[in-house]
Amino acid sequence: MTDTLVSLAIIFSQLSLLAFGGGNTILPEMQRQVVEVHHWMPATEFSALFALAQAAPGPNMMVVTLVGWHVAGWWGMLVSSVAKFGPSSIVTIVALHAWERFKDRPWRRFAQKGLVPVTAGLVTASAVLIAQASDLVWVSWGITAVCAVLAFKTKIHPLWLLGAGSLIGLMGIGQM
């Protein structure tokens, strides 16, 4: 059990420092560590935990807490949560002070413009990873594509899309 908790602490503290642009940017590496390296769960279960975390109120990285719980119970939940949110919070506080200090520098504006496509690429990679683990049949891929287009092109609230996805799942349409 101790080895598992140490592994959780190492993995999530490293991911904490890599989560540049938001927590979802580290999903591919989190999934690789949890599923492929440590074999704590299959990819479909990781995807289901991610979906549950996204549907629940609260921080969008609640998947970290759920993974910790799944792997090592209460202690796993505590260790993974502290390891994920602690280091990045400290770095954020330090970075915000520096960012404010250099607010009038021209390089700051260029850095911000350069970071936008990096963040968009990392979030897109996360979306593709979750879709690959979740969409096992062509109907599911179609549902994912329609939801992605609707989310991108319209102002439909994401909860409506989640609700529609839940209804489709209850009807068994995505299982075909």
Secondary structure, DSSP 8 states (H G I E B T S, - for coil): -HHHHHHHHHHHHHHHHH-TTSGGGGHHHHHIIIIIIS-SS-HHHHHHHHHHHHHSSS-TTHHHHHHHHHHHHHHHHHHHHHHHHHHHHHHHHHHHHHHHHTTT-HHHHHHHHHHHHHHHHHHHHHHHHHHHHH--SHHHHHHHHHHHHHHHHS---HHHHHHHHHHHHHHTGGG-
